Amino acid sequence: MKTRQLASVTLTATLLGGFSLAAHANDVPGDVQVPDGNEIAMETVGVGEITYACEMKDGAHEWVFKGPDAKLNDADGNQVGSYYGPPATWESSDGSKITGTQLATAPGGDGNIPFQLVEANPAEGDGHMSGVTYVQRLNTQGGVAPDMACSEDNAGDEEVVEYQADYLFWKAS
């Protein structure tokens, strides 16, 4: 059984036009700061869904992260790529794509998935993802596990929650 839980997600970030996320670099928690020697190559807003499943984990039923499915939009709201998984994959509209290894997270605020720093694996294909060294997830809205019972009675059920986040792609400078 697959149901849909709608979270309140705004699209403010996609409406900001030429606003640069880099201008707020000082507001980024230290744990998810990108190391010196890198610069922002692409800024996107991910708008989509995260699927959770009610499963047995460590002797108890709980909502378990299964994967994201989001569009990556530019500042004008045009889709420039996709984010999906597992494994977590960021794919540009030009066909190039990366996966990565999570290095750190930081709280994203109540009701929001955490900020994240990912070290990118070498890109597949030539294009915008070629040479990406790090991916930062910032300004998260929604996306947390459902706030509903997960028990033997609904084991195997899936819930889909909406979310939004800024994804910054960095390359060595």
Order of alpha helices (4+ residues) and beta strands (2+ residues): beta-beta-beta-beta-beta-beta-beta-beta-beta-beta
